[in-house]
């Protein structure tokens, strides 16, 4: 499996401001002067040496992740604004001729997880087939509502692509076989109006995507007595929106602190944790600061073998 991050911001898009961009440039140029960079040949190695918060921006698009199976088939998880760029990529292939088949899965229907769909170009091409998978019986209605009058100039049902809807019934407690060697299962999460984690399993590898969830010590303990859903994942992409202090101020808002995310990964023997759904009010500097504190917390816990990363748009993982 190949997993790629297209949108990692929570709640609403938060593009880099001109002031933030200017600040980054000034700091980078000052470092370049200090290192006495004089030739073009030195630029690449200099850029590679920069700290994370200067080397790139973590990203401002809302949630979207793709999973490409070993057969090459693509599955899209959520349609935040990051899905616009997925659509642009797909329009370089069969989708441009109306010969594309696209599989989209939804964790829930809060706006930041569906708001990119009206700008997903393949839905406007006749002949393209979109397969929507969801745990919600009203999925079709939710997608139609956000493109209804007076909120959008085109209606969802009026777009010329073919649309199929498949209900994922959590009550069945059985994984869905997507391909001969690829299966997916879901798990309900604590979030206002609900949300579901998705687990993909292929060739002995496990990838879990758990956005928009509020994990607490009590919830983890209760889960450990009931389920092994999250245990031994090779890759866990997990909501880590808040600092611990902010999480205490926003109880029942449905999001996890980076401290608790590290606790989860350690408790579940996760090989690699990627912290995502970044708070839109957090700058790149603050996100990096929180990331370093998360690493420090893992070290203080002791015995944590999990590799911990901060989600960056464009990141790719091979399982």
Backbone bond lengths (Angstrom), bond angles and torsions (degrees), N, CA, C in turn:
res aa  C-N    CA-C-N  psi(-1)  N-CA   C-N-CA  omega(-1)  CA-C   N-CA-C  phi
1 X - - - 1.464 - - 1.523 110.40 -
2 X 1.308 114.35 144.56 1.464 120.39 170.91 1.526 108.48 -118.89
3 X 1.320 116.35 127.56 1.464 121.99 -179.75 1.527 108.23 -114.41
4 X 1.336 116.54 130.43 1.465 120.53 179.71 1.524 110.07 -128.37
5 X 1.327 116.05 139.06 1.461 122.60 179.47 1.526 109.78 -96.35
6 X 1.337 115.62 122.97 1.462 121.72 -179.90 1.527 112.64 -111.20
7 X 1.324 116.94 -22.03 1.463 122.37 178.02 1.515 108.54 -150.90
8 X 1.339 117.32 125.85 1.465 120.79 -173.31 1.530 113.00 -127.47
9 X 1.329 116.78 5.20 1.468 120.95 -177.41 1.522 109.85 -93.43
10 X 1.321 116.68 144.60 1.452 121.06 178.63 1.512 112.49 -96.10
11 X 1.320 115.27 153.44 1.469 124.77 166.15 1.522 115.76 75.17
12 X 1.320 118.72 -53.46 1.464 120.40 175.53 1.518 109.08 -159.20
13 X 1.345 117.63 154.56 1.464 119.82 -179.82 1.522 110.86 -60.44
14 X 1.322 116.25 142.98 1.468 119.93 -179.83 1.525 109.14 -141.03
15 X 1.332 116.79 79.18 1.469 119.90 179.68 1.521 111.77 -65.30
16 X 1.316 115.55 155.04 1.456 121.72 176.93 1.528 109.64 -60.14
17 X 1.311 117.37 130.92 1.465 120.67 179.21 1.529 110.10 -80.74
18 X 1.329 116.49 162.67 1.463 120.46 177.27 1.526 111.42 -60.77
19 X 1.331 116.36 -36.50 1.460 119.98 179.19 1.532 110.73 -65.42
20 X 1.335 116.22 -42.63 1.465 119.83 178.88 1.525 111.01 -66.22
21 X 1.331 115.91 -40.18 1.466 120.85 178.58 1.525 110.51 -62.65
22 X 1.328 116.80 -45.75 1.459 121.44 179.24 1.525 111.23 -62.02
23 X 1.326 116.19 -41.02 1.461 120.42 179.26 1.523 111.04 -62.50
24 X 1.331 116.49 -42.95 1.469 120.09 177.64 1.529 110.53 -60.12
25 X 1.338 115.89 -47.60 1.462 119.83 -178.51 1.526 111.40 -59.54
26 X 1.318 116.74 -44.40 1.463 120.19 -179.31 1.527 111.13 -61.18
27 X 1.314 116.71 -44.24 1.466 120.17 -179.15 1.525 111.33 -66.71
28 X 1.347 115.87 -39.17 1.465 119.73 178.72 1.527 110.85 -65.31
29 X 1.326 116.47 -45.20 1.464 120.03 -178.74 1.529 111.57 -65.52
30 X 1.320 117.24 -37.00 1.460 120.13 176.90 1.530 110.66 -63.15
31 X 1.338 116.42 -40.98 1.464 119.90 177.45 1.522 110.94 -65.48
32 X 1.341 115.98 -37.66 1.466 119.92 178.76 1.529 110.90 -63.43
33 X 1.323 116.00 -40.34 1.468 120.16 177.17 1.526 110.14 -64.37
34 X 1.336 116.20 -43.96 1.467 120.25 -179.61 1.525 111.57 -61.22
35 X 1.337 116.28 -36.31 1.467 120.43 -178.69 1.529 112.14 -87.11
36 X 1.330 116.09 -0.72 1.466 122.07 177.04 1.534 111.89 58.16
37 X 1.338 115.54 46.06 1.461 120.43 176.08 1.524 108.70 -68.42
38 X 1.347 116.76 122.93 1.460 119.98 -174.80 1.524 113.45 -124.79
39 X 1.340 118.24 -19.24 1.467 120.25 -175.66 1.524 110.69 -124.17
40 X 1.351 114.65 157.05 1.464 120.07 177.40 1.522 111.06 -61.09
41 X 1.302 117.01 -33.31 1.459 121.00 -177.34 1.511 114.03 -65.66
42 X 1.318 116.71 -17.74 1.464 120.37 -179.31 1.523 112.94 -89.71
43 X 1.336 116.79 -9.65 1.468 120.23 -171.03 1.521 112.25 -65.20
44 X 1.346 117.39 -48.49 1.467 119.91 -175.44 1.523 112.05 -59.63
45 X 1.324 116.49 -47.11 1.466 119.13 -179.01 1.527 110.98 -66.46
46 X 1.339 116.36 -33.50 1.465 119.70 176.82 1.525 110.82 -64.83
47 X 1.336 116.58 -46.58 1.467 120.02 179.64 1.522 111.15 -61.87
48 X 1.333 116.89 -38.61 1.466 120.51 179.25 1.523 111.87 -65.14
49 X 1.327 116.54 -23.55 1.465 120.29 -177.56 1.526 113.08 -85.65
50 X 1.333 116.90 -7.99 1.460 120.41 -176.65 1.524 111.18 -70.20
51 X 1.327 118.10 151.38 1.470 120.62 173.52 1.526 110.31 -65.72
52 X 1.321 115.89 157.07 1.467 121.19 -173.72 1.520 113.17 -52.35
53 X 1.328 117.27 -42.27 1.459 120.25 -174.06 1.526 112.28 -69.39
54 X 1.339 117.65 -13.38 1.460 121.42 176.41 1.527 112.09 -106.38
55 X 1.313 116.56 -28.65 1.473 119.94 -176.42 1.520 111.72 -68.64
56 X 1.315 117.09 -28.87 1.463 121.52 179.14 1.522 108.90 -158.57
57 X 1.318 115.91 173.96 1.460 120.72 167.60 1.522 106.78 -102.25
58 X 1.316 117.22 141.10 1.460 120.14 -175.52 1.523 111.47 -66.30
59 X 1.329 117.13 -28.16 1.460 119.60 173.66 1.510 112.88 126.60
60 X 1.338 115.88 147.42 1.455 121.55 -177.94 1.507 114.89 -118.47
61 X 1.347 118.27 -4.44 1.464 120.48 178.88 1.520 110.83 -78.46
62 X 1.336 115.83 147.11 1.466 119.93 178.52 1.526 110.91 -80.39
63 X 1.306 115.75 172.34 1.460 124.63 -158.42 1.522 115.97 -55.80
64 X 1.315 114.61 126.24 1.462 122.66 170.43 1.528 108.57 -161.89
65 X 1.319 116.05 129.75 1.464 123.29 179.67 1.523 107.97 -134.75
66 X 1.327 117.39 141.78 1.463 119.81 173.88 1.522 110.10 -114.16
67 X 1.325 114.24 145.90 1.459 122.47 174.55 1.523 107.20 -121.68
68 X 1.314 116.79 120.09 1.463 120.96 176.34 1.520 107.93 -107.07
69 X 1.322 116.20 121.27 1.457 120.92 -177.81 1.525 110.33 -74.98
70 X 1.328 116.40 171.91 1.464 120.48 -179.76 1.521 111.82 -64.94
71 X 1.340 117.20 -19.74 1.465 120.85 177.31 1.525 112.00 -82.57
72 X 1.341 116.68 -10.53 1.456 121.16 -178.91 1.512 114.27 99.19
73 X 1.332 117.69 -5.78 1.466 120.41 -179.70 1.527 109.58 -72.90
74 X 1.342 115.50 140.66 1.461 121.60 -175.17 1.526 111.06 -105.55
75 X 1.336 115.76 136.68 1.458 122.93 175.79 1.533 107.84 -123.98
76 X 1.331 116.10 129.64 1.459 121.92 -178.72 1.523 109.10 -102.46
77 X 1.325 116.25 128.02 1.465 122.16 176.53 1.522 109.02 -104.33
78 X 1.300 116.29 111.03 1.464 125.63 178.66 1.530 112.84 68.60
79 X 1.330 113.25 152.74 1.469 121.04 -174.48 1.518 111.13 -124.05
80 X 1.346 116.28 51.49 1.451 119.20 167.83 1.520 109.06 -66.89
81 X 1.325 117.43 -173.49 1.461 119.71 -174.99 1.525 112.93 -63.42
82 X 1.317 117.67 -17.68 1.461 120.31 176.16 1.514 113.33 -62.90
83 X 1.343 117.89 -22.24 1.466 120.33 -177.70 1.523 111.61 -69.94
84 X 1.315 118.02 -18.58 1.471 120.08 177.69 1.527 110.34 -58.40
85 X 1.334 116.28 -43.96 1.464 119.62 -179.40 1.522 111.78 -72.65
86 X 1.328 117.16 -29.58 1.465 119.34 172.94 1.524 109.47 -61.82
87 X 1.337 115.93 -44.16 1.459 120.40 178.20 1.512 112.14 -60.68
88 X 1.328 117.11 -41.26 1.463 120.28 178.02 1.525 110.96 -60.99
89 X 1.336 116.19 -40.89 1.459 120.50 177.58 1.526 111.01 -63.16
90 X 1.337 116.57 -44.60 1.462 120.33 -178.17 1.522 111.70 -65.99
91 X 1.325 117.20 -28.29 1.462 120.57 179.39 1.527 112.56 -72.44
92 X 1.312 117.24 -3.50 1.460 121.02 173.20 1.526 111.46 -86.99
93 X 1.343 116.51 -2.51 1.455 121.23 -178.93 1.517 111.88 -124.81
94 X 1.346 117.17 -146.23 1.470 122.03 -175.69 1.526 114.59 -57.30
95 X 1.331 118.28 -25.79 1.471 120.22 -178.98 1.523 112.11 -61.01
96 X 1.315 117.44 -28.80 1.463 120.41 -179.66 1.521 111.45 -67.94
97 X 1.349 116.72 -25.31 1.466 121.75 179.09 1.527 112.54 -99.92
98 X 1.332 116.50 7.80 1.455 119.78 -178.33 1.511 112.93 72.17
99 X 1.334 116.48 30.44 1.464 121.06 -178.74 1.529 111.30 -121.31
100 X 1.319 116.18 20.64 1.455 119.87 -177.70 1.516 113.18 -94.83
101 X 1.325 115.55 148.14 1.469 122.02 171.49 1.522 107.21 -123.13
102 X 1.332 116.23 122.80 1.461 122.08 -170.53 1.524 109.26 -123.05
103 X 1.330 115.92 132.92 1.461 121.72 179.65 1.526 109.58 -110.41
104 X 1.335 116.32 121.08 1.465 121.81 -177.05 1.527 109.58 -124.20
105 X 1.336 115.97 131.63 1.458 121.77 -179.27 1.525 109.83 -120.68
106 X 1.317 116.36 139.05 1.462 121.17 -176.79 1.527 110.94 -113.37
107 X 1.344 115.10 134.37 1.466 120.00 173.83 1.523 110.86 -82.07
108 X 1.345 116.09 -35.17 1.462 123.36 176.34 1.523 107.37 -172.34
109 X 1.323 116.53 -179.18 1.463 120.10 -170.42 1.521 114.77 -114.54
110 X 1.318 117.91 19.13 1.459 118.21 171.92 1.522 108.66 -61.97
111 X 1.333 114.60 150.10 1.466 120.07 -164.77 1.528 113.26 -57.92
112 X 1.346 116.91 -37.27 1.464 118.50 -177.01 1.524 112.66 -69.85
113 X 1.329 117.35 -2.92 1.466 120.63 178.58 1.532 112.87 -111.30
114 X 1.337 116.30 -0.17 1.472 119.70 176.44 1.527 112.22 -132.38
115 X 1.338 118.21 -7.05 1.463 121.58 -169.09 1.530 114.31 -68.61
116 X 1.325 117.86 -15.32 1.458 119.94 179.48 1.516 113.80 -85.42
117 X 1.336 117.33 -14.61 1.466 120.19 -174.23 1.532 113.66 -60.24
118 X 1.346 120.40 -38.23 1.469 119.04 178.11 1.533 113.46 -62.20
119 X 1.330 117.30 -16.16 1.464 121.67 -178.43 1.531 111.65 -110.17
120 X 1.337 114.77 17.72 1.467 122.65 178.42 1.531 107.35 -91.82
121 X 1.307 116.66 100.24 1.466 122.07 -167.27 1.536 115.00 -56.13
122 X 1.337 120.37 -35.43 1.468 119.04 -177.66 1.527 114.78 -59.54
123 X 1.357 119.07 -22.25 1.471 118.57 -178.86 1.524 111.71 -71.10
124 X 1.326 117.06 -15.02 1.464 120.63 -177.63 1.530 112.55 -95.75
125 X 1.324 117.46 5.66 1.467 121.38 -177.94 1.528 109.37 -107.41
126 X 1.335 118.24 118.02 1.471 120.84 178.01 1.527 110.62 -58.98
127 X 1.316 115.84 139.82 1.454 120.61 178.72 1.511 113.82 101.30
128 X 1.322 117.52 -28.70 1.464 119.52 176.67 1.527 109.82 -67.63
129 X 1.333 115.68 142.49 1.464 121.95 -179.28 1.524 108.82 -114.24
130 X 1.326 116.03 123.96 1.460 121.55 177.58 1.522 109.27 -111.20
131 X 1.322 115.77 122.07 1.457 122.40 177.06 1.527 108.37 -103.33
132 X 1.325 116.37 113.36 1.462 121.69 -178.82 1.531 109.69 -99.65
133 X 1.332 116.13 123.62 1.466 122.28 177.49 1.530 108.24 -110.42
134 X 1.324 116.30 133.47 1.461 118.94 -176.15 1.523 111.14 -159.32
135 X 1.343 117.60 148.63 1.463 120.91 172.65 1.527 112.58 -80.92
136 X 1.335 117.34 0.77 1.463 121.40 -173.21 1.527 111.23 -109.32
137 X 1.324 115.23 127.76 1.461 120.31 -178.64 1.525 112.16 -67.39
138 X 1.325 117.22 -23.55 1.467 120.95 -177.62 1.530 112.26 -99.51
139 X 1.337 117.22 25.18 1.462 120.03 -176.62 1.528 111.90 -57.93
140 X 1.317 116.77 -45.85 1.469 121.14 -179.50 1.529 110.28 -59.21
141 X 1.318 116.63 -44.57 1.463 121.44 -179.62 1.527 111.44 -62.24
142 X 1.337 117.25 -40.15 1.467 120.69 -179.82 1.523 111.46 -63.83
143 X 1.327 116.67 -41.51 1.462 120.24 -179.63 1.520 111.18 -69.34
144 X 1.319 116.09 -34.29 1.466 119.64 179.05 1.528 111.40 -71.18
145 X 1.327 116.84 -37.50 1.466 120.45 -176.12 1.525 112.65 -62.16
146 X 1.341 116.81 -41.14 1.467 117.43 -175.58 1.529 112.40 -71.19
147 X 1.342 117.24 -15.18 1.462 120.31 177.68 1.531 111.02 -111.69
148 X 1.319 116.14 24.81 1.463 119.75 -179.70 1.527 110.37 -96.17
149 X 1.319 116.26 161.47 1.465 122.26 175.92 1.538 109.88 -63.84
150 X 1.312 120.52 135.17 1.473 128.53 7.08 1.520 113.55 -102.23
151 X 1.338 118.04 24.61 1.459 120.36 -170.52 1.524 114.16 -89.95
152 X 1.350 117.55 -18.03 1.460 119.39 -176.95 1.523 108.81 -153.94
153 X 1.333 117.78 144.80 1.469 119.77 -175.00 1.521 114.75 -73.46
154 X 1.336 117.75 -21.90 1.471 121.34 178.14 1.520 108.92 -116.85
155 X 1.330 116.71 146.73 1.464 120.23 177.72 1.521 109.85 -91.15
156 X 1.327 115.36 149.11 1.461 119.82 -179.74 1.520 110.86 -64.61
157 X 1.336 116.34 -43.71 1.465 119.30 -178.52 1.522 111.45 -68.57
158 X 1.333 116.87 -17.98 1.458 120.20 179.55 1.518 114.21 -84.89
159 X 1.322 117.99 -10.72 1.466 119.46 177.49 1.524 108.67 -69.99
160 X 1.352 118.09 141.11 1.468 120.96 -166.51 1.523 116.37 -81.30
161 X 1.319 119.07 -3.37 1.464 119.46 178.25 1.529 110.36 -72.38
162 X 1.333 115.62 160.33 1.466 121.91 177.40 1.526 109.29 -88.16
163 X 1.330 116.07 136.85 1.460 119.88 -175.51 1.526 110.31 -127.17
164 X 1.327 115.36 130.36 1.458 122.53 176.53 1.527 108.76 -120.32
165 X 1.324 116.18 145.33 1.464 120.86 -177.22 1.528 109.79 -123.08
166 X 1.343 115.39 131.04 1.458 121.19 -179.39 1.526 108.83 -126.28
167 X 1.312 116.36 124.92 1.464 121.68 179.96 1.523 109.49 -86.69
168 X 1.322 116.19 126.72 1.462 121.61 172.53 1.523 107.07 -95.33
169 X 1.299 116.86 110.77 1.465 121.71 -174.57 1.520 109.62 -92.66
170 X 1.332 115.88 106.42 1.459 119.57 -179.23 1.519 111.82 -63.58
171 X 1.317 117.42 -27.89 1.464 120.97 -177.59 1.525 112.33 -65.17
172 X 1.325 116.65 -19.85 1.472 120.24 -178.84 1.522 111.04 -70.94
173 X 1.337 117.08 -29.15 1.468 123.12 178.30 1.523 112.67 60.69
174 X 1.296 117.05 27.13 1.459 121.45 177.24 1.521 108.91 -127.07
175 X 1.336 117.66 139.81 1.465 119.15 178.44 1.523 111.70 -67.98
176 X 1.321 115.45 154.11 1.461 121.97 174.29 1.522 108.38 -90.14
177 X 1.317 116.56 132.34 1.457 121.03 177.37 1.524 107.57 -88.77
178 X 1.320 116.52 105.70 1.461 121.07 -179.05 1.519 111.49 -82.47
179 X 1.317 114.89 -38.95 1.453 122.32 175.61 1.520 106.66 -139.59
180 X 1.308 116.84 174.41 1.463 120.23 -175.13 1.527 111.96 -55.14
181 X 1.331 117.36 -37.38 1.463 120.69 -177.16 1.522 112.82 -118.80
182 X 1.338 116.84 16.67 1.467 120.71 -179.33 1.521 109.89 -126.79
183 X 1.325 116.00 124.79 1.459 119.52 178.11 1.521 109.64 -130.80
184 X 1.330 115.00 152.80 1.461 120.79 179.61 1.521 109.08 -132.59
185 X 1.318 115.93 141.31 1.460 121.68 176.20 1.527 108.05 -135.33
186 X 1.332 116.04 162.56 1.462 120.70 -175.84 1.521 110.47 -127.64
187 X 1.348 114.53 160.95 1.461 120.20 -179.74 1.528 108.49 -144.97
188 X 1.351 118.40 132.68 1.473 120.83 -178.37 1.524 111.67 -71.44
189 X 1.326 115.59 139.40 1.457 122.27 -177.83 1.526 110.74 -117.45
190 X 1.330 115.94 160.20 1.464 120.70 176.36 1.526 109.22 -81.55
191 X 1.331 115.42 111.73 1.459 122.04 179.08 1.525 107.26 -164.17
192 X 1.332 119.00 144.20 1.465 119.78 178.15 1.527 111.59 -54.56
193 X 1.307 117.67 129.03 1.470 126.38 -175.21 1.529 113.19 66.96
194 X 1.329 117.47 4.27 1.454 120.53 173.16 1.515 114.61 92.05
195 X 1.321 115.09 159.08 1.456 123.84 176.56 1.528 106.50 -164.70
196 X 1.323 117.09 157.98 1.465 120.58 -178.52 1.521 110.96 -130.22
197 X 1.332 115.18 139.44 1.458 121.20 170.15 1.524 108.58 -84.65
198 X 1.321 116.26 149.39 1.467 122.50 177.09 1.526 109.14 -116.67
199 X 1.331 115.44 135.05 1.465 120.88 175.97 1.519 109.59 -120.17
200 X 1.332 115.86 121.72 1.457 122.61 176.75 1.525 108.64 -104.55
201 X 1.329 116.30 134.37 1.460 121.38 178.65 1.521 109.37 -130.09
202 X 1.333 115.78 126.10 1.462 121.01 178.59 1.527 109.39 -154.90
203 X 1.318 115.61 134.21 1.470 122.22 176.95 1.528 112.41 52.55
204 X 1.326 115.83 39.04 1.456 120.31 177.38 1.514 114.92 78.26
205 X 1.339 118.06 4.33 1.457 122.30 179.45 1.525 110.40 -106.62
206 X 1.334 116.25 148.46 1.465 121.93 -177.10 1.528 109.99 -126.30
207 X 1.329 115.18 126.40 1.466 121.92 173.16 1.522 108.39 -120.97
208 X 1.337 117.03 130.06 1.465 122.20 178.99 1.527 109.47 -123.51
209 X 1.326 114.83 132.37 1.466 121.95 176.82 1.520 107.70 -115.95
210 X 1.336 116.29 115.46 1.469 121.18 -177.04 1.525 108.85 -131.61
211 X 1.315 115.75 85.96 1.456 121.19 178.02 1.527 109.43 -96.09
212 X 1.305 116.56 162.95 1.467 122.23 174.20 1.528 112.54 49.42
213 X 1.316 114.48 68.54 1.455 119.72 178.79 1.521 109.72 -148.96
214 X 1.305 115.87 148.55 1.466 121.89 -178.55 1.522 109.25 -115.09
215 X 1.330 115.48 97.19 1.452 120.23 178.06 1.525 109.90 -91.27
216 X 1.313 114.95 135.21 1.462 122.56 173.77 1.519 107.59 -126.57
217 X 1.326 116.52 167.35 1.458 119.65 178.30 1.515 112.19 -58.23
218 X 1.323 116.29 -38.96 1.467 121.10 179.86 1.526 111.15 -64.33
219 X 1.333 116.28 -42.83 1.464 120.23 -179.71 1.521 110.59 -65.10
220 X 1.334 117.33 -42.63 1.465 120.86 -180.00 1.519 110.34 -61.38
221 X 1.325 116.61 -44.52 1.467 120.42 -180.00 1.524 110.90 -62.56
222 X 1.326 116.45 -42.50 1.464 120.40 179.54 1.529 111.01 -64.98
223 X 1.328 116.35 -39.61 1.461 120.56 179.78 1.516 111.30 -66.19
224 X 1.328 117.19 -40.88 1.459 120.62 -177.65 1.519 111.65 -60.57
225 X 1.316 116.68 -25.88 1.461 120.39 178.91 1.526 112.63 -85.10
226 X 1.351 116.50 -7.15 1.466 119.39 -173.97 1.527 114.33 -123.00
227 X 1.327 118.15 -28.83 1.460 118.55 -170.20 1.521 112.16 -147.17
228 X 1.327 115.20 151.15 1.459 121.95 172.37 1.521 110.42 -109.46
229 X 1.333 117.30 18.88 1.463 121.69 -172.04 1.522 112.05 -53.45
230 X 1.325 117.76 -43.58 1.461 121.48 -172.02 1.529 113.77 -92.76
231 X 1.307 117.78 -6.29 1.461 119.29 -170.69 1.531 112.62 -78.79
232 X 1.349 113.50 143.69 1.469 122.56 172.64 1.524 113.76 64.84
233 X 1.328 117.25 27.95 1.467 119.75 177.12 1.527 109.70 -71.24
234 X 1.328 115.43 142.33 1.466 119.97 173.86 1.524 110.55 -74.53
235 X 1.334 115.94 -33.32 1.462 121.36 179.49 1.521 109.01 -143.64
236 X 1.320 116.20 124.97 1.466 122.55 175.57 1.522 108.40 -122.13
237 X 1.327 116.65 116.43 1.460 121.85 172.93 1.522 106.38 -99.81
238 X 1.332 116.26 114.79 1.467 121.19 -166.12 1.530 111.77 -129.69
239 X 1.308 115.58 137.93 1.466 123.10 172.26 1.531 109.31 -53.00
240 X 1.333 115.49 123.37 1.470 121.63 178.07 1.522 108.58 -140.45
241 X 1.314 116.64 48.29 1.462 121.64 -165.30 1.522 114.29 -67.16
242 X 1.340 117.10 -35.15 1.462 119.31 -167.41 1.524 113.70 -112.85
243 X 1.332 114.77 160.69 1.456 120.48 160.50 1.528 107.16 -72.85
244 X 1.321 116.57 165.34 1.464 119.35 -179.77 1.526 110.75 -63.28
245 X 1.325 117.15 -41.22 1.468 120.48 179.76 1.522 111.28 -62.45
246 X 1.330 116.82 -42.19 1.460 119.47 -179.70 1.524 110.75 -68.40
247 X 1.327 116.59 -34.94 1.464 119.93 177.84 1.527 110.88 -61.75
248 X 1.334 117.20 -37.06 1.467 120.73 177.89 1.529 111.15 -65.80
249 X 1.332 116.31 -31.06 1.465 120.62 179.55 1.522 112.39 -80.61
250 X 1.335 116.44 -15.74 1.460 120.60 -174.77 1.527 111.06 -125.94
251 X 1.314 115.13 46.23 1.466 121.01 176.90 1.528 109.41 -61.38
252 X 1.323 115.70 135.69 1.467 124.44 179.77 1.531 113.20 73.67
253 X 1.326 117.74 12.04 1.464 119.60 173.10 1.532 110.56 -79.92
254 X 1.331 115.80 -15.53 1.461 118.75 173.23 1.508 115.80 92.38
255 X 1.351 117.14 26.91 1.462 119.97 179.17 1.524 110.35 -135.90
256 X 1.335 115.50 158.27 1.457 122.67 -172.04 1.526 110.56 -107.79
257 X 1.315 116.95 148.25 1.462 121.00 173.54 1.525 109.37 -82.17
258 X 1.329 116.09 156.86 1.463 118.98 178.30 1.526 110.78 -63.79
259 X 1.341 117.32 -30.62 1.461 121.02 177.91 1.523 110.82 -62.39
260 X 1.329 116.12 -47.41 1.454 120.43 -179.66 1.528 111.00 -69.51
261 X 1.326 117.70 -32.27 1.465 120.34 177.32 1.524 110.72 -61.58
262 X 1.323 116.12 -41.58 1.468 120.24 176.70 1.523 110.17 -64.21
263 X 1.336 116.93 -41.89 1.464 120.44 177.12 1.526 111.09 -58.82
264 X 1.332 116.00 -43.00 1.465 120.77 179.41 1.525 110.79 -59.45
265 X 1.321 116.01 -51.10 1.463 120.53 -176.85 1.522 111.50 -61.31
266 X 1.329 116.05 -40.82 1.461 119.94 179.32 1.520 110.84 -66.90
267 X 1.322 116.13 -41.85 1.463 121.33 -177.95 1.521 112.02 -66.89
268 X 1.326 116.74 -31.95 1.467 121.41 -175.16 1.527 113.57 -98.49
269 X 1.329 116.90 5.78 1.463 120.63 178.18 1.530 111.80 58.69
270 X 1.317 115.79 44.91 1.465 121.85 179.31 1.526 109.30 -79.96
271 X 1.325 116.17 136.63 1.467 119.42 -179.39 1.526 111.48 -75.38
272 X 1.334 117.28 -42.54 1.466 120.49 -177.59 1.520 109.27 -138.89
273 X 1.337 116.05 124.82 1.463 122.96 177.12 1.522 109.24 -108.25
274 X 1.329 116.35 130.13 1.458 121.62 173.88 1.524 107.59 -117.28
275 X 1.321 116.41 117.54 1.464 121.90 -177.26 1.529 109.47 -86.43
276 X 1.340 116.16 125.51 1.462 120.33 -172.17 1.524 111.88 -136.36
277 X 1.342 115.35 -168.67 1.464 124.32 -176.86 1.526 109.76 57.76
278 X 1.339 114.80 54.00 1.462 121.35 -174.54 1.528 111.52 -62.13
279 X 1.312 115.32 137.67 1.467 122.03 175.98 1.536 109.50 -57.28
280 X 1.350 118.50 126.47 1.467 120.27 -176.55 1.523 114.10 -63.96
281 X 1.337 117.34 -21.50 1.465 120.26 179.56 1.525 112.38 -82.35
282 X 1.344 117.89 -8.51 1.461 120.88 -176.32 1.526 110.70 -88.06
283 X 1.312 116.20 129.40 1.466 121.77 174.91 1.527 109.54 -76.29
284 X 1.333 116.21 169.45 1.460 120.05 175.85 1.525 110.92 -60.01
285 X 1.322 116.87 -38.78 1.467 120.38 178.65 1.524 111.26 -61.31
286 X 1.331 116.64 -43.45 1.463 119.99 -178.84 1.525 110.78 -70.22
287 X 1.321 117.25 -38.24 1.463 120.01 176.95 1.529 110.57 -61.13
288 X 1.329 116.62 -43.39 1.459 120.25 178.49 1.524 111.01 -64.78
289 X 1.326 116.82 -39.97 1.465 120.77 177.40 1.527 110.65 -60.89
290 X 1.322 116.82 -44.54 1.466 120.72 178.54 1.526 111.31 -64.71
291 X 1.322 115.91 -37.48 1.467 120.40 178.36 1.529 110.65 -61.64
292 X 1.318 117.01 -44.78 1.464 120.36 178.96 1.528 110.83 -64.33
293 X 1.325 116.81 -35.61 1.466 120.29 176.22 1.526 111.15 -67.65
294 X 1.325 116.75 -34.36 1.466 120.62 176.43 1.527 110.39 -64.79
295 X 1.334 116.90 -42.14 1.466 120.49 176.92 1.525 110.68 -63.03
296 X 1.322 116.15 -40.27 1.462 120.68 178.24 1.525 110.80 -64.37
297 X 1.326 116.28 -39.90 1.464 120.23 178.28 1.524 110.61 -63.02
298 X 1.325 116.89 -42.22 1.469 120.47 178.74 1.527 110.46 -61.85
299 X 1.321 116.13 -40.42 1.460 120.20 178.85 1.527 110.76 -65.12
300 X 1.323 116.42 -39.68 1.465 120.21 179.91 1.526 111.98 -67.74
301 X 1.336 116.43 -31.13 1.465 119.41 177.42 1.521 110.63 -64.43
302 X 1.325 115.94 -37.96 1.455 121.13 -179.64 1.518 111.88 79.10
303 X 1.308 116.44 139.72 1.459 121.22 176.60 1.512 114.96 71.33
304 X 1.331 117.93 18.03 1.465 121.16 179.19 1.525 108.71 -90.70
305 X 1.323 116.26 112.67 1.466 120.92 -178.30 1.523 112.50 -93.86
306 X 1.309 117.30 -1.22 1.465 121.78 -176.79 1.526 111.27 -69.99
307 X 1.335 116.21 133.70 1.464 120.48 169.77 1.525 107.46 -79.75
308 X 1.324 116.64 129.61 1.464 121.38 -175.01 1.525 109.37 -115.33
309 X 1.331 115.79 127.10 1.459 121.96 -179.01 1.523 109.74 -129.58
310 X 1.313 115.63 155.32 1.459 121.97 173.47 1.525 108.02 -100.41
311 X 1.327 116.73 130.14 1.461 120.92 -175.88 1.527 111.16 -61.89
312 X 1.323 115.31 133.64 1.459 123.32 176.37 1.521 107.43 -130.83
313 X 1.316 117.19 131.71 1.463 119.46 178.13 1.524 110.32 -57.61
314 X 1.336 114.95 132.60 1.452 120.75 -177.74 1.514 113.66 99.18
315 X 1.331 117.95 -12.16 1.461 120.83 177.41 1.528 110.34 -58.09
316 X 1.337 116.27 140.86 1.461 122.28 178.18 1.522 108.50 -128.91
317 X 1.326 116.17 136.98 1.459 122.13 178.43 1.525 109.12 -125.77
318 X 1.315 116.11 134.54 1.461 121.91 178.34 1.525 109.08 -108.49
319 X 1.323 116.29 124.86 1.467 121.12 177.04 1.524 109.30 -119.43
